[in-house]
Amino acid sequence: MQSTALKSSFPPVADAHTHLLICGSLPGERSLAQRQYYAHPQNQFWPLISAVIGRDLTTLAYPDRLAALLDHHIGLWDVVATARREGSADAALADIAPNDIAALAATLPGLRAIAFNGGTALKHGLRQLGPTSLATIALPSSSPLHTVGLAAKLPAWLALREHLTDHPPQTRVTIL
């Protein structure tokens, strides 16, 4: 049986050049064990973000994946700082303490948009973020527990490209 011990998110991966911050909920068991964002081999994050940037990140070592994200002005973090959870399902999250998404956003001068990877990240993230001039985007979850196939998720993820260009984005919430 998996533990319901307190689980903690990882530090953010972002820098002053980050244009797009992608926030998940809380790393799953495999990710926590490996100390890597999106480590479960069935999680579709790395194939999806590879399509967004036009570069295959799935074959790279983890540190090189993170460096490639930063090179493309993409950051990662989670909306949950700590929580208790058995297994990896967001539905099992309890005793949630949030990460301060607004405080991180304030330290990123190039930030244009925050994308939330899945419904749980969206719900908690928008609450934590509060009113903002940043574009906020709801993405279909990359989790293997979200049974929609990669092809169905891809158009929503590809729309992230507009926030990585040199054109200023328009503020809006996109619910997909």
N, C-alpha and C positions, 0 to 999 in steps of 0.2 A: 504494500500500500504506500502511496506517495504521501509525503509530509504536508501538513497544513502549517508548517512553520512560517514565520515571517519571511517574505521574499522581497528583494530589493531590485530596483531597476539599475541600469548601467549609467555611467556619466554620459552627458550629451556628446555627440560627435558634431561639431559645428565650429565655424570660425567667422571672422569679420566679413568674409566674402560669401557667406551662405545666403542664397536667395530663397531657397525652399527648404523648410524644415518638415520632415515626415515624422509624425508621432504615432507610435503604436500604443497599446494599453500597458502591458507588462510582459517581459520576456517569458516564454514558456519554459518548461522543464529542461528540454534539450539545450536551449539557448543559455539558461542559467548555468547548467552543468559545464558547458563549453566556454562560458563568458564571452559569447558572441551574439550580436543582434541577428535574428532570423537564421539560427543554426539548424533548425529541423530541415532535413533534406526535402520534405514534401511542402514546406512553406514556399510560396510562389514569389516572395519579395524579390529575391535576386534575379530571377528571370524577368519579372515585370520591370524592375528599375533598369535592367540591362537594355530592354526595349526602349525605355524612355530616353536613355542617353546614347543609344546606338553603339554600345560597347558591351561585349560579353564579360560580365563580372563573375559569372558562375565558376569559371576555371581558375580564378585568382585566389591566392592566399588571403585570409581574412584581413590582415593589415593593409594589403594592396587594394582590397575592395573598399575599405574605408577611405583610403587616400584617393581613389578614383571618384568616390562620391564627392569629397571635398573639392577635387579638381573640377567637378561639374557643378559646383555651388549648391550641393545638396547636403543637408544635415539630418541627423537621426536623434530621436529621443523617445521617451515614453511619458504618457500622461500620469501614470501611477508611479509614485516613488517607492512605496512599500504597501504590501497587502498580504493577507493570508489566502492561500489557495491550494486546494488539492488538485493535482494535475495541471493542465495548461489552459483549460477553457475559461474564457472571460466571465462566463456565467457563474463560475465558482469563486470569483473575487469577493473577499470580505475584509473588513477593517482597513479600508483603503485610505492611504495618505497620499495626496497628490503631489506631483512635481509642480514647481512654479513656472509654468509655460510663459506667462506674461513677463516674468523677470528675465528669463533667458532671451525672449524676443527683444527686450529692451537693450540687450548687450550686442545684438547682431545688426549693425547699421545697414547692411545690404539686404536684410530680410524683406521679401515681398509677399510670401505666402506660407501658410501652415496647412499641411495636408494631414488628415487623420485616417489612419489605416484601420478601418473597421468601425462598426457602430459604437462599441464601448469606448474606443479612443475618442470618437467624435463627441459623444455625450459628456464625458468627463472633461475633455479638452476645451470645448466651447465654454463650459461652466468656469473653468480655471482661467481662460483667456480673457473673458469679459469683452466689453466693447473694444473694437480694434479697427484700425484702418487697413490692416493686412487682409489679403484675400484668404479665405478659409475654404478648404476643399474636403469633401467627404469621399473617401475611396472605398471600394469594396475590399473587404479584408483579404490579405494575402495568406491567411492562415489555412492550413490543411483541414481545419474543422469547418471552414466556410466552403460548402460543397460546390459552389459555382466554379466552373472551369476557367482555366487561364484565358482562353479566347474571349469569354464573356467579360472578364475583368479588364482586359487589355485596353479597350477604348478609353475608359475612365482614367487609367494610369497614364496613357499617352497624352492626355490633355494637360498633364503637369508640365509638358514642354513649354507652354506659353509663359510659365513663370521662371523659366531659365534663360529667356532671351533678353535682349537689351531694350525691349519695349516695356514701358511701365504697365503693370497689370491694372485692371479695373477691380475695385473692391466688390466682392459678392460672395455669397455662400452658394455652393453648388451641391445639391443633394442628388446623388446618383443611386 
